[in-house]
Amino acid sequence: MKKNNRKALLVFCAITFCVAIFVAGCMDKDRSGSTIDEPELTVDYLSGEYAQQLLRDDAACIYGTIEVTVAEDGTAMIKIASKQYVEDASKPNGYYIADRNLEYDYPLSFQARATFLSGGTSIAKVMTADEFVSAVRQDFEEYGASNPEYQKYKLYDIYIINDQIELLIARYLP
């Protein structure tokens, strides 16, 4: 009987030791999923590595202008007017933006990231979904009131995955 108690105690100690090692490995405070160090959210990171990862994960990318509305439940909806960049040496800047005559409506994910160009600036800022919606509204109120076609010149690369927008990258056009 004493041998069975020793075996049970030995098995219990071995299991406790294994569980303790497993739990200690899961408590690394700098870890998120399988990533040890979270990357800094910069314009370069979002428009480069992060955008490429979304494409590898089967995201669709649409180039175009946007119109933001907020539904009664607080969900931001984005209407996308698809555009195409066309090089043309006969145009003043060497290109023009063609309308593809396609429109899409998608909700903006709560975890979405965006870059935004305010007014006529060429330096983009990184924003959360909520910050982006507020910035678009404020920007349009400030600059769109005197220029009704203002939104036609605010272009984005929009990344859609699982029927929602995960990333918006503002594009500066000289």
Buried (B, 14 or more C-beta within 10 A) or exposed (E): EEEEEEEEEEEEEEEEEEEEEEEEEEEEEEEEEEEEEEEEEBBEBBBEEBBEEBEEEEBEBBBBBBBBEEEEEEEBBBBBBBBEEEEEEEEEEEBEBEEEEEEBEBBBBEEBBBBBBBEEEEEBBBBBBEBBBBBBEEBBEEBBEEEEEBBEEBBBBBBBBEEBBBBBBBBEEE
